[in-house]
Amino acid sequence: MTGESCFHCGNPCDSNPIRYNDKFFCCQGCKVVYDILQDNDLTTYYELSSSPGKRPDTAQTNFNYLDNKEIFEKLLDFQDESTSIITLYIPHIHCSSCIWVLENLHQLAPAVSATQVNFPKKELQVTFRHNELSLRALVELLARIGYEPYISLDDEQKKPVSINRTLWLKMGVAGFAFGNIMMLSFPEYFESDEYWLNQYTPLFRMLIFLTSLPVVFYAANDYIISAYKGLRKSILNIDVPIVLGIFVLFFKSTYEVFIKNEPGYFDSLAGFVFFLLLGRIFQQRTYQFLSFERDYKSYFPLAVTRILDNEQEESVLIKELKKNDRILIRHQELIPVDAVLSKGVGLIDYSFVTGESIPVSKMIGDKVYAGGKQVGGAVELVVVKTVSQSYLSQLWNNDVFKKDKVSDIKNLTDAISKRFTMIVLAIAFLAGIFWYFKDSTMVATVVTSVLIVACPCALALSAPFALGNMLRIYGRRKMYLKSAEVVENLAHIDTVIFDKTGTLTTQETEIYYEGKPMTPAELNGVKGLLHSSNHPLSRMLYTYLDTSKVDSIDEFEEVLGSGLQGRWKGVNIRLGSASFVGVEPTGSLKTQLYVAINNQVKGCYTFQSEYRKNLKDTFNALAKNYRIGVLSGDNEGSLGYLKTILPKETAFVFNQKPEDKLNYIKELQEKGLKVLMIGDGLNDAGALAQSDVGFAMAENVNVFSPASDGIIDAESFQKIPAMLNQAKRTLRIVKISFVLSLAYNLIGMGFALTGNLSPIVSAILMPLSSISIVIFVTLATYWIARKP
Amino acid sequence: MSVIYILISVSLVIAVVFFTFFIIAVRSGQFDDAYTPSIRMLFDSHKSTKKNKPKSTTKE
């Protein structure tokens, strides 16, 4: 070991690194990328950040289908006679070097006229002359320098790019009006008696009135619409008192300015709307590079190679595949449809679907389900079902995926606002009656004042800021939630259900040996036998065995689907399945490799996924406050072991099909439980959608995870109990801030009921309450985030 | 005396001009990606000019 790390990708180099230009490289691939960049004067790439690159995949993805004109046109954003524009999603974009090299792509390919990176979305927009450079050549160039775009079935229908910018515009309008109205109100604030100022008061007031019009009728229209919709469904949501306040402020002020010749409350009005919109923007910011809405389409390739009757190959769109078509699946390609293996040896990695990372062997005639990835050589399949009818994609026909997630957890703000509105209306009414008998000229003043001060600005702001800030804190801990509402839903959870494979286990494989101990010399032989095989299990075992040397093997033979054999020091040596070495198959569903030397069975190696390190502690922490369960599609092989390490309250449900998982969650919910489901594979997608909160666990958040309410980086697994506790405390903070803002309302009410709410009092009280609430919830959320 | 009208109209025009700039900026998508431009402006641009040099001599 030299301890050097690769100049290009930063991975540690193994025993003999490649030395080139006084730099170390871990593999040929990295060196080639360096060479390309150096030849084109792009070495600044390495100066902007250290080892920014990615080790290029040895298995080249096949992009032949991009030559298909129909597919090409589907992917484009824009095209005229000579130029095309395309937006590509590139998961590897992660640092400033990436931006730099991609925006200098024209130095590598002169036919590229412009490139622009959107870093938060990890997207690259390329403008190129398609007559000089084909899309396939462009994508292959990107793949060659380590920036392979991800193109999936999802890209087939380009969604119309509609970025909603109106919220920014509305905030701009409200902010503009707020500032200018305050400025124009200065003479009123100081009650100056100067003759020349008083002379212009009508002009100032007119300007103020005009400036406030767009605030009420443009900036605040979302609230008006929402309140209207709520009222039609006879729901008193938080927007009802807000809109009531806005209208009363506006019409009362208009009346005062034009009839009574008084200043009005336009400054309060504009400030109020401005703060509300600010809260909304704060709450809306999410993680653009993550998608929480993925279904199987994001995993599946856009096209596949079909073999025609005359043995010619062609690229075809997946949805055009028909029953009995023959398709070719190469190494590392995904199987898009249910099919039967007709040629070659299938070795299929279902980690996308189940989370299980050890590949499964399939023989000719075996049925292969969609969603697996072939990891051996190329295989030929005969299509049994079309993509939309496949076992896996059928899951998406469930009703759960059709409707938006309706959680029966009630929004706290709306629950409070209902009572709040009632009380405010009652107070306004009673105050009106009281003043009618005391001094009937004051009725209108008092009633409108009550409605103005009751306007729940602080109340409406506390939840967005508290939940939004918590969302950000979670994000820093690599727990990415879809929206701020998820934090609120999380606080009500009482049941936590985990998927097993991929969620409780890691992608790492653990190997252990059972049987007669082997001598070091025999191990050298075993390793020698493995040396010649490219089978993934052989590669794993080869790295696992630590031997002094590797013996050479004569007459090496690999029996596809069964095992390896050869002649070592004159004796026969075999490694493979139970029947291959002559053992009665035990019916064990574990992945095992038997060893036989000189026709004597020595023992077997068992491959299993490794459990997460903090599994036990995390479950114990959760068991104190929650019902917990493990829901797995696997057989009960690992049940015994899990029972020994997990708390005894844990419920275990095994052998669950994707649909069963969904129904299990549904049953729990029918018992009145609020369920948090944590899963990882596509087979959990139904359960994730059905649950009150569904989280996807990901080893790498840039790799795809199924649709969910949040994506949790696997290294944050042990933070889940703390996360749930903090969500509960966040909700407590929201409640405290409700009490605080109600206190402000009471103070204001004091002024209003006595008929003393002057514009200046309102102009001070309104922003003061809002700002102090925002400061309170922000500090409080930071404080609770420090506690576990 | 009527100078106040001029002043007010000037101040309003300035305010409205800035406001218009804001609207144009939002419309043109400047608020869509608030991160990449902050990095892009730090790149040196001199390198992109010399393209016709086939193999640059080794640096360092």
Chai-1 contact restraints between the chains, C-beta under 6 A:
chainA,res_idxA,chainB,res_idxB,connection_type,confidence,min_distance_angstrom,max_distance_angstrom,comment,restraint_id
A,N21,B,T58,contact,1.0,0.0,6.0,A-B,restraint_1
A,D39,B,K55,contact,1.0,0.0,6.0,A-B,restraint_2
A,D41,B,K47,contact,1.0,0.0,6.0,A-B,restraint_3
A,D41,B,S56,contact,1.0,0.0,6.0,A-B,restraint_4
A,T44,B,K47,contact,1.0,0.0,6.0,A-B,restraint_5
A,S96,B,I39,contact,1.0,0.0,6.0,A-B,restraint_6
A,I99,B,I39,contact,1.0,0.0,6.0,A-B,restraint_7
A,W100,B,F43,contact,1.0,0.0,6.0,A-B,restraint_8
A,V117,B,T36,contact,1.0,0.0,6.0,A-B,restraint_9
A,N118,B,D33,contact,1.0,0.0,6.0,A-B,restraint_10
A,F119,B,Y35,contact,1.0,0.0,6.0,A-B,restraint_11
A,F119,B,T36,contact,1.0,0.0,6.0,A-B,restraint_12
A,P120,B,D33,contact,1.0,0.0,6.0,A-B,restraint_13
A,P120,B,Y35,contact,1.0,0.0,6.0,A-B,restraint_14
A,I163,B,D32,contact,1.0,0.0,6.0,A-B,restraint_15
A,R165,B,V26,contact,1.0,0.0,6.0,A-B,restraint_16
A,W168,B,V26,contact,1.0,0.0,6.0,A-B,restraint_17
A,W168,B,F31,contact,1.0,0.0,6.0,A-B,restraint_18
A,L169,B,V26,contact,1.0,0.0,6.0,A-B,restraint_19
A,G172,B,F22,contact,1.0,0.0,6.0,A-B,restraint_20
A,F176,B,F19,contact,1.0,0.0,6.0,A-B,restraint_21
A,N180,B,A15,contact,1.0,0.0,6.0,A-B,restraint_22
